[in-house]
Amino acid sequence: MCSCMSSGGVAASPNSDSSGASAAVRPSRYESQKRRDWNTFGQYLRNHRPPLALSRCSGAHVLEFLRYLDQFGKTKVHAAPCPFYGHPCPPAPCPCPLRQAWGSLDALVGRLRAAFEENGGHPDANPFGARAVRLYLREVRDCQAKARGIAYVKKKRKRPNNNSSSSSSSNRGPSPPQLADGTPQSAAPPHGEPEGAMHYFHGHVMMPLDDGLPVDGRDQEAAMESHAAAAAAGGLIPLSVFN
């Protein structure tokens, strides 16, 4: 007797592993739709009179296939004599024919173009990328936009704005002039400058004269001489005196 029991006493299903593997590799919705579209196009080529091989298929045959699909369309496209021509929401029915929407045709051509190359077709000989197909899709888009009163606007991809950084840097204004050693050169003090502001003079940091600056005893005489000289010069003492 064949044993179908696992070590734990539970009956092992022979299809459990295969079902789990198939679920793991289940194709996406896009891949499934692309396979169905490719099979439909292959059936159209086989039913063609005379039957047409894929290697001999051109952009003209793709246009025939797209026009053939219009009989299965569900989009109302008003004709020019129709009173609802250009009306996005017609208030009453009209005898205008149903067509394939431009968006559906554009997506279909994109899927078939990818499927052609996946099935061994050369990209340079891809009939779905022919110029005649692109012109036809553009014509259908413009015609349906006028007939239905709907403007098809292509969405633009947003790019990072690099003007913010440049504008912020430009708002800072020009940098102050610098000396040869990189020290910013001092300019004339603005009107109403507060007391105690620091200045730069020939690479030295200049501080306002302050009688309460701590000075070592051994350098007191030198500091007092510098103090007097600075007071005569305008009241600024270089910090290098105390170093």
Sequence and secondary structure as in RCSB ss.txt:
>XXXX:A:sequence
MCSCMSSGGVAASPNSDSSGASAAVRPSRYESQKRRDWNTFGQYLRNHRPPLALSRCSGAHVLEFLRYLDQFGKT
KVHAAPCPFYGHPCPPAPCPCPLRQAWGSLDALVGRLRAAFEENGGHPDANPFGARAVRLYLREVRDCQAKARGI
AYVKKKRKRPNNNSSSSSSSNRGPSPPQLADGTPQSAAPPHGEPEGAMHYFHGHVMMPLDDGLPVDGRDQEAAME
SHAAAAAAGGLIPLSVFN
>XXXX:A:secstr
    B TTS B  TTHHHHHHHHHT   HHHHHHHHHHHHHHHHHHTSSS   GGG  HHHHHHHHHHHGGG  E
E   TTSTTTT SS SS     EE  HHHHHHHHHHHHHHHHHTT  GGG GGG HHHHHHHHHHHHHHHHHHT 
            HHHHHHHHHT     B TTS B      TT  TT  EEETTEEEEE  TT    STTHHHHHH
HHHHHHHHTSEEEGGGG 
